[in-house]
């Protein structure tokens, strides 16, 4: 728990505009080729004073091993407001990442709820409406869908474009290059659902959660041609029928009115 940890010390950089924040990591997306750099992953979480924060870009696979945090770990990191117009967005100094602790496994979901449940909104419709009326409204959110209809798997190219490959094959200025090149996922994952809102006409949102991408790769290795049935069992059947599923969502910088699912929350019902 954050209250059991010492207060984050001043920013290492010591430069104007930088500050040190303590963050509980709740979201990490599957990496993509960077516009500026090599590859990046969007990361988001909750600060120890209960505020959303988006940390981007993070070259996760290039971080030193002692700086590679997992979801549901607390980290201290030097941050600065980015030129991204989304109010929760901060750029980071990757060299400043310090992994503090994780929520103890024996109280995994209950331990997380203390920090995540206060961030809950009523619906995606509510988040969208707030943003339409106030451009400073939150561009990160967390809500429980009324009903999940299905998981969509839309086939895409399994190959990076020439431009993407060129960026991925650059040598890093700092940190170590990964042992393997980033794998392109040949599917776009999306959820079709309805909000718990009387006026909701339904939504289809893509899901970029790191866990789904890794599960696709792992199931392919393990189950070969039977991967889809296993994948749907976990991310469709169980998300609908077994777990108390909620979505972490965020807007896209290039498309500020478009929301995507950036993380999944799926404790068992009480």
Secondary structure, DSSP 8 states (H G I E B T S, - for coil): -GGGS------SS--TT-EEEEEEEEEEB--EE-SSSSEEEEEEEEETTS-EEEEEEE-GGGS-GGG---TTEEEEEEEEE-S-SSTTEEEE-GGG-EEEEE--GGGHHHHHHHHHGGG--S-HHHHHHHHHH-TTS-SEEEE--SEEEEEEEEE--SS--HHHHHHHTS--SSS---SS-----SEEEEEEEE-SSTT---EEEEB-BHHHHHHHHHHHHHHGGGHHHHHHIIIIIHHHHTEEEEEEEEE-SSSTT-EEEEEEEEEE--
